[in-house]
Amino acid sequence: MTFHKTCLALAITLSLAANAQAADPIKVGVSGPFTGGSSSMGVSMRDGVRLAAQDINAKGGVLGRQIELVERDDEAKNERGVQIAQELINREHVVATVGFINTGVALASTRFYQNAAIPAIANVATGSVVTQQFLPPKHEHNYVFRMSAADNIQAPMIAAEAVTKRGFKKVAIMADSTNYGQLGREDMEKALDKLGVKPVVVEKFNIGDVDMTAQLLRAKEAGAEALLTYGIGPELAQLANGMAKLGWKVPLIGSWTLAMANFIDTARANGDGVLMPQTFIQSPNTPKRKAFINAYVQSFKPKHDRIESAVSAAQGYDSVLLLAAAIEQAGNTKGADIRAALESLQKPVEGVIMTYKTPYSVTDHETIDGPDLVYMGEVSKGRVVFAHPEDEQRSIANAGQSAQ
């Protein structure tokens, strides 16, 4: 073979290798509880993520490469979340990860992504401290972002609904014993204190508890006019059912998890009228939301055509859109460049929850910065609807509004 032909062959080989490398998929981690009591949130999030990746890949992917999801079930266990984080970083070499349903799992896991300089988008976990662990100037850069409404936004909304809108002065708090429940309870007590209200009773219950009669009786006997809750699992339905058994008819108002299918289906009629903050309600009130809902229902066929956790699905979907936009803007898959792009997105991203315009900055890693982007939902006949007409109008307006 002549020198010229040898060089040509080498050039072709290198070109083919470069093209193959360029076509390698972009690995994105997805972690959440796909089994167990939190699975309705985890599966809904995962399926929303799948739908977004499918939509992006159908349009050519990102930087000419397909998104490959690397999914892991954390079982809502902190130690399992830690194992998954290490596996996704060291073995799978993901460029970013999305997920985290449970606040405790998020707190245990995100430090590994932070140390590896890999962006992690918590698309469901709401514990207020999740994005606050690695803030500058203590840390040069923060690699943890969030899509959901933090508890320091939800708790004041719950308190305001009970005290300001409905005029209750005697309220009880019931929170589960998880990090989520107890951190949320703290936020709730702070919110009530600002309104000049001290709860008449503060009670705790554990995951797996099926009888909260003793706690409910103490709240009833203390004269509570409303019951405010913070919990992550189907145990919330036991509160509604326990209240019905006691003949205790007071409003039940709590965090966003009261919208989950496992609450609605277990509480049945006892769940009607329950109120909770939501970033997304399964209502096709804009073309983007209608397309998302239709695609989700057709792809995953949820029972009664009702997304089990609509908030989780929508936030999961939007988290991938924001991540893809950041990778496109960065022009590569380096963690530092993706993080910098997320903090300075130049083009608006039309999501299901809202149209995002510079949703993050160096010092603010929250897409939801206040109650104007959150709506009060209400359980009605087995579905979640807007509790107040003005909230639905605001949600439609936010579909074309920036996150700031």
N, C-alpha and C positions, 0 to 999 in steps of 0.2 A: 504494500500500500504506500502511495506517495505521501510525502510530508503534507501536501495540500489536502489530500483526502483524509489523512489522519486528523488534521486540525478541524476539517469540516465535520467529521464524525464526532469528534470531541465536543464541538460546539452544539451539534444537534442533541447529544446526550445531556449536556448541561442545560440546554434549553428545555428539554423534556422534563428533566428533574426539577427545574425551577417552576415549570407550569404545574407539575404534580404537586409541588409544595404549596404553590399559590392556591391550588384547588382543595387543599386539605380543609376539612370542616373546622368551624370555630366551635370549640367545646365550651358549653355553658352549664354550670352545675345547677341542679334543682333539688332542694331538700325541704322536706316537710313530713308531717305524719300522714301516711297513706293508709294506715291501719289504726284501730283503736278509737277512743272517744273523741279525738280531735280530727278524725279522718275526713269528716265532711268538709272541713276547712281546707285540709291539705290536698285532698283529691280535687276539689273545685279549683284551688290555686294552680295545681299541676296541669289540669286540663285547660285552664285559661292560658298558661304558659305554652302548652303544646299548640294551641290554636294560633297564638301569635307567631310562633316559630314557623308553623306551617304556612301562614300567610306571607311571612317575609321570604321564606325559601321559594315559594311559588313565584315570587317577583324577582328571583335571581339571587337572593341572599344578601349578604353584607360584604362589601369589598370583593364581590364576585365569588364568595364562598358561602356554603350552606351552614346554617346553625345546627349543631348537634347537641341535643340535650342529654346530660348525664344525670339521671334521676336516682335519688336515694331516699328511702323511708327512714326518717329519724325516730319514728314511733313515739314522738313527743317526749323523748328521754334526753336529758342533758348530755349524758355520757355517750350516747349514740350519736348525737349531733357533733360532738368533738371528734369522734372516730371518722365520721363522714367528711368533716372539714379537712382533716389531715389526708384522707384518701383522695378527695377531689383535687387538692392542691398538689400533693406529691406524686400520686400515681396517674391521675387522669389529666393533670396539667390544664385545668380549666382556666379560661381567661377572666372569668367573672362567675358569680353565683347569684341566684335569686331564690327566694323562699323564706323560711323561718316563720312558722305559725305561732309557736309558743315563745313567750318572752324569755323564759328560763333557758331554752335551747339557744335562742339568739344570743343571749348574754354569754353563754358558755362557748359558743362556736365562733363568733365574729372576730375574736382577738387573733385567731389563726390567719384569717384572711387579711386582717390589718397588718400583721407581722410579715406576711408574704407580699404585701402591696398588690393585692387582688381585690377589685371592687366587689362588695357584697350588698345586694339590694334586698332589704327586709320588706317584702311586699305585703305581709299580713300582721306580723308581731307589732303590738301597740304600746308596750311598756315605754314610758317616757324616757328612760335612761338609755335605750338601745343605741341611739345615734349620738349620745353625749359622752361616750367613754373615751374617745380619741380626738377630742377637739384641740385645735391650735390655741395657744402657743405651746401647750404641754407636749403635743405631738405635732410633728411638722405637717403631716397630712392625715385626713380622716378618710378611710376607705369604706365606711359604712353609711349607706343611704337608706331612705325609707319611702314607701308609697302610701302607707295607711295613716289614719288619723290617730295620733298619739293619745295616750290616756289623759294627758294634761289639757287636751282639747275636748275629749269626750266627757270626762268627769264634770267639768263646769256646765256642759250642755245638759247632762242628766240632772244636775242640781238645779239649774235654771228652769227646766221643765217642771220639776216638782214644786219648787219654792216660788219662783217668780211668776210662771204662767198659771199654775194651779193653786197657789196660795197656801200650800201645806207648810206648817211650822214644826210638825212632829214627824220625823222620818226615821226609818231603821235601815241599816246597811247589812247586807248578807254577802260575803265574799268567800270564794274557795281558798284553799290553803296554798295554792301554787304561787310562784313569783308573780304571775299575771294578776291573780286575784288580790294579793296583798299589796302590791305596788299600786294597783288601781284603787284599792280601798283608801290608801294614803292620799291619792290625788282627789278622791271623792270627799274625804274629810276636810281637806284644804279648801276645796271649792265651796262646801257648805259653810265653812267658817267665814269665808269672805261675804257670804250672804247673811251672816249673823245667826246661823242655825247650827245647833249641836245635835247629832243623832241621839235618839232616845235609847237605842240599842245598836251595838256593833257585834255581829255574829260571824262565825267561821264554819265552813263545812269542808269535807274532804272529797277528793275525786273518788267516785264509787259509792258514796253515800246515797241511800235510797229513802231515808226517812229523816226529815228536818223538822219534825213536829215540835221538839223541845225548843229549838231556836225560834220557830215561828210563833209559838205560844208566848215566849218572852217578849217578842216584838209586839204582838197583839195586846198583851197585858200592859205594856208600856204606853199604849195609846197611839202607836204609829199610824199615821194617815196615809203613808205610802211606803213601799218597800223598794229600796234601791239595791241593785245587784252588780257584782263583778265576778264572773266565772267563765270557764272555757268549755265545759262539757255538757252532756245530757242531764247532769244533776240539776241544772236550772229548771228543767221541766218538773222535777220533784218539788220545787218550791211552789210553782203554780198549782200543781195538783194537791199539795199539802194545804195550801191556803183554801182551796175549794172544799176539802174535807172538813176543815175547821169552820167553814162558813164565813171566812174572813175576806170580805170584799173591799180591798183597797188597791189602788193602781200599783202595778209592777213596772218599774222603769229601770233599765240597766244598760250595760255596755253592748256593743254591736253584736256580740255573740248570741243574743236572744233572737236573732234573725235566722239562726241555723235550722236546717230541716229537722235535726234530731230533737230540737226543742219543740218546734211547731207540731211535729207528728206525735210526740209523746204527751205533750200537754193538751193537744186537741182543743176542745172548746174552752178549756181553762186558760189557754194562751191568748185568746182573742182580747184585743185592746192593749196588749203589752207593747211598750215603747222602747226604742233604742236608736242611738245615732248610727247613720249609715253614710258611706261615701258613694254607694251605688245601690240602686233599687232596680229590680228586674222589670223595668218599664220601657217599652220601645218608643220613647218620646223624642228621639232624634234618629236620623238615618243611620249614623254610626252605631248607636246602641241597638237599633233594630237588627242590623246586619250581624252584630256580635251575638245577640241573643239567639237569633235563628241558626247561626252557624254552630253555636254551642249545643243547642237542643238537638240539631240534626246529627252532630258528630258523636255526642256522648249520651243522648237519650235519657236524661234524668227523669225520675218518677214525676208524674203529673206535669211534665214539661217545666218543672221548677228547678232552677239551679240550687243545689243544696246549700251553698254559701255564695250568694251572688257577689258579695263584696270581695271575697277571696278570689273568685274567678276573674272579676274585672281588674282588680289590682295586679293579679298575676299576668294578665294579658298586657296591661299597660307597662309593667316593669320591663318586659322584653322589648317593647317598642322604644322605650327610653334608652335601654342598653344598646340596641341596634343603632339608634341615632348617634349615640356617643362613639361607638366603634367606627361608624362611617365618618364622623367628623375628625376623629383621631387619625384615621388613615392607616391604623395598625391595631394590633391586639395587645400591646404592652399595657400592663396594669396602670402604671402612672399616667399614661396618655389617655386611657379610658376614663380614669378618675378626673383628670383635668377637663376632659370634654364634658363629662356629666355636670361639672361645676360651672360650665360656661356654654351650654347648648345654644347654638346660633340660630337654628331653624325651629319653628313651632312644631310640636308633635301632636297630631290629633289622636287622642286616646278615647277610650270608652267613658272614663270618669270625667275627663275634661280635656281641653286643648292645653298642652303644657308649653309654656314659653319661659325659658330660663327658670325651670322649677327649682334648681339647686344653685348654691354659690359655695365659695370656699368655707364660709362659716355657717351655712344653713343647708342641711342635708334632708330636709323635709319637703315633700311635695304639698302636704296639707299644712298650712300655716295658721289656720284659724277656722272658726265655726261657719264662716260663709261658704266653705266648700264641703260642709257636712250637713246632712238632712236628718230630720227625725222620722224614723220609720215606725209603722204600727202593724201588728199581726192582725189580719182580718180574713177569716174563712180559709185558713191554711196557707195564706200567702202574706208577703210583706208589701205594704203599700205606703205611699207618702202620708204621714200623719197630718200634715198641714198643707193646704193648696199652695201657699206661697213658697214652700220648700220645693215643690215640683217645678214651679216657674223659675226658681233660682237655679235648679239643676240644669234646666234647658239653657239658661243664659251662660252657665259655666262651661257648657259644651264647646263654646267658642271663646272662652275667657282664659286668660293666663292664670297660672298657679300662684302668682304673686300679686 
